[in-house]
Amino acid sequence: MKGKLGLLASLVLVCNYFPVATAQGSPNSKNAVVVDGTNFELHGDHVSYRFHVDDSTDDDHPLAGDLLLDHFGGSVFGPIPTELVPSTNGWVGMQGRVRREFPDQGRGDFRIPAIRIRQSEGYTVTRLQYQSNTVVPGKPALPGLPATFGSEEDVTTLVVHLYDKYSDIAVDLSYSVFPKYDAIVRSVNVTNKGDGDITVESLASLSVDLPYQDLDMISLRGDWAREARRERKRVDYGVQSFGSVTGYSSALHNPFLALVDPSTTESQGEAWGFSLVYSGSFEVNVEKGSQGLTRATLGFNPKHLSWKLGPGETLTSPECVSVYSKDGVGGMSRSLHRLYRKHLMKSKFATEDRPVMLNSWEALYFDYDQSTINRVAEEAAAIGAQLFTLDDGWFGVDYPRTDDDAGLGDWVPNPARFPDGLGPLVENITDLKAVNSSTNLRFGIWVEPEMVNPNSSLYREHPDWVLHAGSYPRTETRNQLVLNLALPEVQDFIIDFMSEILNSADITYVKYDNNRGMHEISSPSNAHAYMLGIYRVLDTLTAKFPNVLFEGCASGGARFDPGILSNFPQIWTSDNTDAVDRIFIQLGTSLAYPASAMGAQISSVPNHQTGRSVPVTFRGHVAMMGGMFGLSLDPAAIPEHEQAALPELIALAEKVRPLILKGDMWRLNLPEESNWPAILFISEDGSQAVLFYFQLNPNVNHALPWVKLQGLDSQAMYSVDGNQTYSGATLMNVGLQYEFDGSYGSKVVWFEKQ
Ligand code: GLA
C-alpha cells in the first residue's frame, strides 16, 4: 500500500506544478480559479486554496477519486511540497490520516463527516468520487436561499462534480472566489439520481481539514440581553461542537467560527474566518483527530434535517463564507465586513444614510394611546430625530395587544387606541418638521409576523397554522406560538398583511421582530422547510418595498446572521441598551458583521436591563458606533441636562455615520482586555478617521495609557480634532493620551488627512 501511495505522492508533485497568475500579478476574477487537469487552485489577493483529486488508478483504493486539500492559507504559486504520505500503523486507515475536502461517511474515516445519507435500503455509506468540473464566471444564485452575489468582475465559481456510483447520488461542490476580499464561498448540492427515496441526515456547507498545528477557535456565545460574547479556546483532541437547535440562528451561539494560530492577536497572525449564510438551526464542529489534523465543518444541524429526496430531487445547502487573513482577527473581520456590505446585503440602504430614530419601546412599552404617541413623536422631532417608530402594542381588535399575552397575529390597528386607524396618525407624524433636518419626521412600525398568541382571532381561525406535532401540547414562550412558515398559505398571509400595512400609510421603516425559538415541529425537516418559507417572505417583501428600511430583530440579536443581512441591512443588536454591556456586545458582533448592520440606541438611566447609570455622552458615543443610531426613551422624562445634550450627540452621530456605514473598523483595545476600549473607523478613501475611546473604571492616582492607532498612512499628516497635526506614523507608534473624569468616560476624536 505504501508503494502505491509513494507513486501517488510523486504524481501529485508533478501535477501541482504549473505557473499561476499570482506569479505575474495580483489575482482578479479572470485568474482566481485555475484548473489543471484534476488540480484546482483558487486565489484571492492574499489567499490561496489548493486541492487535487487523488489519482489512484485502482478503484479499490479507498482514496481513489477523493478530493484532497493541499493548502488553505497565504498566497502561493508554483509547486508546493507534497504532503508526506502518512504511515498507517494502527486501526485508523489512510482516509483518517489525510486532508479530505468533502469527507463522506462509513468507509474508515472516523472523523466527523461532511455528509451522511440514508439510502432507501437503509445504508448510511457513501462513496463520492470525482467526475468533472465546471468554471462559471460570476456566481449563480442559490435557489431559495440567501447568498453573496457579484458580477463576473467580482467573482468566479468553480463547481466540482462528485458521484456515488453505488447509490446514484450526485454531489456538486461549489467554490466562489471573491479575490478582493480573500473570500471563498462554498455550498453543496446533493441530487438523488437513483430510483428510490434517500434521506440526507447531515450536510455541511463547508468542511476543511487543516494540517497538524496548534490552533485556537473563536466563537460567539450568549443569551437574551448578553449576545455575542467572544469565546477563545485551544482546539483540543476530540470534537468541539456548538450550534443551534432553536430553529433560528439564536443568541446562544452565532453561526460564525474563527480558527487562529495560538499567537494570533487582533492585529497580527493567521486567522481563518467562517460564516454561515443561514438563519436556522446550524451546527459547527471542530475536530482534532487522532492524527492531530483539524477538521472544521459548518452547516445544517443534523437534528433539524432528515431531508427526503425523491428521484431527481436536489437539496442545496446554505453557503458558507470563508476568509483568510495574516493581519489577525481584525483583518479577518474587515474582509467579512467589506464582503457583506458590498456582496451580501441586497438593500439599497446597505451603505446609504439612515435616519436618526426614536423608538417607542423603552419610552412607553405597552402603555400608550394616540395622544401619547403624538406627544412623544413631537418631542422626537424637536430634539432632531428623523424617524419615529411605533413599537409593540398598536394592533388587535378582539384581542387587543395591551400586554404580551394577546393580539399577535391580528395585524389591524387597535380601535381603542387609534380610532381612525394608522392613516391619520402617520399623516400627523409625517407632517412634523424634524429640527436641524431638511426632512419631515418619518414613520416606522414594529411587527412580529411569524408569531401568534393563542389569544387572537388568527389562532381561533387557524389553529392548524401553528407549529405542532400531533396532539402534543403546544409549548408557549412569552405567551406565544410560532406560525409554520413551511406552509405556503402562512407565507402568503404574512406577505398580504405586511403589504396591506405598508400600502395603508407612508411607512418607511419596519422593525421585523421574532421573539422565540421553534417548539413542537412535525418532523426534523420542518425546520429547513420553515427557513425556505421565511426567505420567500423576506425576498418578496423587500423586493416589493425597496424603499422601506427593514431592521431585523429577534428579542435583540437572536437572529443576527448573514441570512437575515442578505435582506435586511441592519439588525437590532441586543435588547440590552446598557452602554457598557453594549461595547462588549457590539464589538463581539463585529467579529463577523459590519458596524453598519448594527442597530444601537441611547436609552434612559438607570438602564432598564442592568440598573446601571452611565452619562448620556458615553451612551451616545456607544450608540453612534452602530449603522442605525437612535434613541429609545421619552425625551420629556429624562433630566434637563440630558435633553440639552441630545441635539449635539445627534449632530455628531450624523458626522461620523458615513465612516460607520462604509469605513473599515479597527478594534484597537478590547473591553475584555483593557479598561480603555478603543475603536477606530477609517473612511473608504483613507482621508478621514474617527476614534471612539472609553474608560470603564476610574483611574485614580495612576499614569495614563496611550492609545495607538492602526491602519493609517504612516507617511501622511493628520489633523486631530482640527487642532494639532501629527504624522500617521506618530499616531500609530506613539499614540495619543486622554484623561477622563471618574468612570464611564468617553471621547470621540476626529482625524483629517492633510
Ligand atoms: C422584543 C424586541 C424589543 C421590543 C419588544 C416588543 O423583545 O427585541 O425591542 O420590540 O420585543 O415586544
Boltz pocket constraint, residues with backbone or C-beta under 6 A from the ligand:
constraints:
  - pocket:
      binder: B
      contacts: [[A, 361], [A, 391], [A, 392], [A, 446], [A, 513], [A, 515], [A, 553], [A, 554], [A, 555], [A, 556], [A, 572], [A, 575]]
      max_distance: 6.0
